[in-house]
C-alpha cells in the first residue's frame, strides 16, 4: 500500500500529460462545433448531434465526443439550441471569473488607452468607437465601462453572432447601468465602423489562410488600430491552462476547450506574419502580458496594429510601460 501511495502523484501527472498530448492541435473546439450560423444573414443553423460526435471520433478525440454526447438533442437528432445556449452562457460566466483572476480588464485598458491617446480626436468628428469582435457575454466592454477606463468620447460596442450571449451581455450591462452597447452582428460590417478593433481569445480559432483573411477585414478607412489578445504559447501553456480551468471551471466543455486553446495558440512570429500580410496598411508588434506581474507564466500576449502616422505617438505613450508589458519584437 505504501508504494501505491508514493507513486500515485507520478501516475496522476503521467495520466494528465497523456491527456493533454492527446488533444488534437487542429481542433476544432467543441464550442465551435455545436453552433453554426449563416455567414451572411447570421441566422442560426441546425447542428446534427451525431455528425459532430462522428467528426470528433474521426479526429481521435473521444473526450470531446463524450462531452457532446451529454448535450440534449431533439427527436430529429439536432442539438437542442436552448440547451446549447444555456451551456454556453454558463461557460462564459465561468470565463469571466477566470478573466477577473488574470486581471484581463486592466491589461486591455493599459494598451487601449495608449492607442487612444496616440490617435487624435478630429474636430467635428463623431465619437471614436471601440468594437470588441466576438465579445461573447461582453466582459471586456463591461469592465471598461464599469471602471470608466476610457474617455467619455469613446463609444464601447460589443459584437457577436450569438444572440443568447449578446442578450446576457445586455442584461448584465443594464444591471449596472453601464455606458456601452451590444449588438448581434458581424463586427466588420457595422454601419458605423470601428476606430479600434479589439478581441480576446478569437485569433486561434482562425486557422491557416483564414487568419490572414481576418486581418484583411481590418483595413477600412475609418479603422485606425487594432489589438487582439490571445493565449501566449509555451511548453507549459497547456498544463497551465488545464490547471486554471480545472480550478475555475465546472463544465467539462470549458475545461476541454481551454486546454485546446492553449495548444492551438499562435506564436508572436506567426501572428505578425499574418497581420503584416493581411493588414499591410498597419504597423504591427506583439506585446507580452504577464500574470500577476511575474516573469512567468505569461497568460496572454497581444497583437497590436496601428496606422503608420500614429506610430511615433503610440511609441511615446508606451515608453514607460514597455518593461511591464514585456515587448516582443
Secondary structure as the mmCIF struct_conf table of DSSP 4:
data_model
#
loop_
_struct_conf.conf_type_id
_struct_conf.id
_struct_conf.beg_label_comp_id
_struct_conf.beg_label_asym_id
_struct_conf.beg_label_seq_id
_struct_conf.end_label_comp_id
_struct_conf.end_label_asym_id
_struct_conf.end_label_seq_id
HELX_RH_AL_P HELX_RH_AL_P1 UNK A 2 UNK A 22
BEND BEND1 UNK A 23 UNK A 23
TURN_TY1_P TURN_TY1_P1 UNK A 25 UNK A 26
HELX_RH_AL_P HELX_RH_AL_P2 UNK A 30 UNK A 33
BEND BEND2 UNK A 34 UNK A 34
STRN STRN1 UNK A 37 UNK A 37
TURN_TY1_P TURN_TY1_P2 UNK A 39 UNK A 41
STRN STRN2 UNK A 44 UNK A 44
STRN STRN3 UNK A 48 UNK A 48
HELX_RH_AL_P HELX_RH_AL_P3 UNK A 49 UNK A 58
TURN_TY1_P TURN_TY1_P3 UNK A 59 UNK A 60
HELX_RH_AL_P HELX_RH_AL_P4 UNK A 62 UNK A 69
TURN_TY1_P TURN_TY1_P4 UNK A 70 UNK A 70
BEND BEND3 UNK A 71 UNK A 71
STRN STRN4 UNK A 73 UNK A 73
TURN_TY1_P TURN_TY1_P5 UNK A 75 UNK A 76
BEND BEND4 UNK A 77 UNK A 77
STRN STRN5 UNK A 78 UNK A 79
HELX_RH_AL_P HELX_RH_AL_P5 UNK A 81 UNK A 101
TURN_TY1_P TURN_TY1_P6 UNK A 102 UNK A 103
HELX_RH_AL_P HELX_RH_AL_P6 UNK A 104 UNK A 118
BEND BEND5 UNK A 119 UNK A 119
HELX_LH_PP_P HELX_LH_PP_P1 UNK A 120 UNK A 122
TURN_TY1_P TURN_TY1_P7 UNK A 123 UNK A 124
STRN STRN6 UNK A 128 UNK A 133
TURN_TY1_P TURN_TY1_P8 UNK A 134 UNK A 134
TURN_TY1_P TURN_TY1_P9 UNK A 136 UNK A 137
HELX_RH_AL_P HELX_RH_AL_P7 UNK A 139 UNK A 146
TURN_TY1_P TURN_TY1_P10 UNK A 147 UNK A 148
BEND BEND6 UNK A 150 UNK A 150
TURN_TY1_P TURN_TY1_P11 UNK A 152 UNK A 153
STRN STRN7 UNK A 154 UNK A 160
BEND BEND7 UNK A 161 UNK A 161
HELX_RH_AL_P HELX_RH_AL_P8 UNK A 163 UNK A 175
TURN_TY1_P TURN_TY1_P12 UNK A 176 UNK A 177
BEND BEND8 UNK A 179 UNK A 179
STRN STRN8 UNK A 181 UNK A 184
BEND BEND9 UNK A 185 UNK A 185
HELX_RH_3T_P HELX_RH_3T_P1 UNK A 187 UNK A 189
BEND BEND10 UNK A 191 UNK A 192
BEND BEND11 UNK A 195 UNK A 195
STRN STRN9 UNK A 196 UNK A 200
BEND BEND12 UNK A 201 UNK A 201
HELX_RH_3T_P HELX_RH_3T_P2 UNK A 203 UNK A 205
BEND BEND13 UNK A 206 UNK A 206
TURN_TY1_P TURN_TY1_P13 UNK A 208 UNK A 208
HELX_RH_AL_P HELX_RH_AL_P9 UNK A 209 UNK A 216
TURN_TY1_P TURN_TY1_P14 UNK A 217 UNK A 218
TURN_TY1_P TURN_TY1_P15 UNK A 221 UNK A 222
STRN STRN10 UNK A 225 UNK A 231
HELX_LH_PP_P HELX_LH_PP_P2 UNK A 232 UNK A 233
TURN_TY1_P TURN_TY1_P16 UNK A 235 UNK A 236
HELX_RH_AL_P HELX_RH_AL_P10 UNK A 237 UNK A 248
HELX_RH_AL_P HELX_RH_AL_P11 UNK A 252 UNK A 264
HELX_LH_PP_P HELX_LH_PP_P3 UNK A 265 UNK A 267
HELX_RH_AL_P HELX_RH_AL_P12 UNK A 268 UNK A 278
TURN_TY1_P TURN_TY1_P17 UNK A 280 UNK A 281
STRN STRN11 UNK A 282 UNK A 289
HELX_RH_3T_P HELX_RH_3T_P3 UNK A 291 UNK A 293
BEND BEND14 UNK A 295 UNK A 296
STRN STRN12 UNK A 300 UNK A 307
HELX_RH_3T_P HELX_RH_3T_P4 UNK A 308 UNK A 310
HELX_RH_AL_P HELX_RH_AL_P13 UNK A 311 UNK A 318
TURN_TY1_P TURN_TY1_P18 UNK A 319 UNK A 321
HELX_RH_AL_P HELX_RH_AL_P14 UNK A 322 UNK A 325
TURN_TY1_P TURN_TY1_P19 UNK A 326 UNK A 326
STRN STRN13 UNK A 327 UNK A 328
#
